[in-house]
Amino acid sequence: MGEYNNGEDWDNMEWDEELGDFVCKQKEEEIAIVTKDSNGVVLETGDTVILTRDLDVKGVAISMKRGDKLKKIRTGDDPELIECKIGKKGVYIKTCFVKKV
């Protein structure tokens, strides 16, 4: 068994059958991922954004110009990237290069 001192918070302890000892309770907190544009406005899936600068797209012979609208974006697990389609290709764009319409 582990060593116990008088300073432990017993309200946050629970018995672990596998270890045969008291362990701290795991608090499962849901972490919300918030995606923001270059101005700090929250972006959500389905929003329309405008490019704030010219971008060259790697792997595709397309250059995206400042002011181009990107419709029906998708947010994901990374708060610094959004996904959109250019023609039939799906591309990821950093959120620091877009602003919400």
Secondary structure, DSSP 8 states (H G I E B T S, - for coil): -----TTS-GGGEEEETTTTEEEE----------EE-TTS-EE-TT--EEESS-EE-TTSS-EE-TT-EE-S-EE-S-TTEEEEEETTEEEEEEGGGEEE-
